[in-house]
Amino acid sequence: MLAIKLKLAGKKHQRMFRVVVAEKKSKLQGRYVDDLGFWNPHSNKFSLNEEKTKKWLKEGVRPTDTAHNLLVKAGIIKGHKIAVHKKSKKPQETGKTAAVVSATEQVIEEATANGVEEKPSVEEIISEPVVE
């Protein structure tokens, strides 16, 4: 299966990438089918041959995530960029959810302090306004 991907080029600490059409599982320095352009991450300059790129996309070649983001930036593909960096595995609470959780705990504590034997339902707690 072919893919539009980045091929490493340049010296140490001066890396740049060639945007190529190559086998999806080929090596980083492996052979490629067609050269579409370049990308220099240090100066953030890139150049892509739009005709060749559109031709390969029509033939069903799928870009990698980083190549997809370059194509979106160049205006060849319309759509959203893909998040490339790993996301944290820890669930992070947003401000609203943390406020709702603390308000829920507060309502339950008040109910038990007042001697209410039956705890309020989640619907009752959520319907109450959250004070921040």
N, C-alpha and C positions, 0 to 999 in steps of 0.2 A: 504494500500500500504506500503510495507516495504522499508526501507532506511538504508544505512550505515551512522551512525551518531555518535557523541561524547556524552558519558555519563559522567557527572561530578563525580569525586572521589577525595579523599584527604582531608586535613584540610584547614582551612582558611589560606590564604596567602601561601599555599603550594599545590595549586590545580594541579591535573593531570586529564587526561581523559582516559576513556576506549573507544575503538573503537568497536562499537557493531552494530548488525543488529536488528532494532526495527521498530515498527510501525512509520510511518512518523510523525504523529501528537501526539505521546505519550509524556508524561511528561518527564522532564529532569531526574528525579530519577525513572522513571517508569520501567516496566518489559521489558526485551529484549529477542530476540530469540536466538542469538548466539554472543559469544565474539570473536572478531578478533584480539585484541591486545591492546596496550596502547600508549599514547602520553603525555610526560611531557614538557609543554611549557617553564618551567624555565630553564631546562638544554638542551632543544631542542632535547631530545632523544625520539625515538619511536621504536616500534617493532610491526610488523604485521605478522599474519599467512597468507602467500601468497596463499597456496592451498585453504583455506577456503574462502578467499577474492575473488579469481578468480571464485570459485564455485558459490558464491552468485551473482557475477556480471553476470555470464552466465545465471542465473535464472531470471535476469531482475531487480535486486535490484539496485536502483539509489543512489549514494552517495550525501550527502549534499555538499555545496560548500567547506567548510573547510575540510571535509573528502576527497573530490575529490583532493584538493591540497596536502594532506598527501599521497594519493595513487600515485599521479604523482611524488612526491618527493621520494617515495619508489621504483618507477620504475614499479609498477604494472599496471598502466594506462599510455598510451602514449598520449601526447597532452600538451596543455598549461594550466597553472594555471588560476583559476577564481578569479577575483578581489572581495574580500569579504567586504572591507570597503566601506562605503557610499561615493559616489562621490558628489562633490559640485554641487548645483543646479544652481549656477551662471555660465553663459557661460564665460569661460576665453579665452582671445585672446592670440594667440601665437605671437611670434615675427614677423613672416612673415605677418600674417593677419593684425596686427596692423600697419605694415609698408605700406601695400597696402592701408589700409583705410586712413592713413595720406597722402599718395601720391595722392590718389583720391581727397581728400578734397583740397589739394594744387593745383592740376590741375584745379579744378572747380573754386577756388578763382582767379587764374591767368586769367582764361577765362572771368570771370565776370569783373575783373579789367581792362582788355584790351578792354572791350566793346563788346565782342562777345555775340550776343544775343542767339545763339543756343549753348546749353551745349554739350560737347563731349560725345559720347556714352561710355558705360562701356567697350566695346571691345577695343576702342581706348586707354582708360586709362590703361587697363590691359596690352596691348601690349607694352607699354612704359616700359623701364627698371626702376626698383626701386633702388634709390640711398639711401644707409644707412649710 
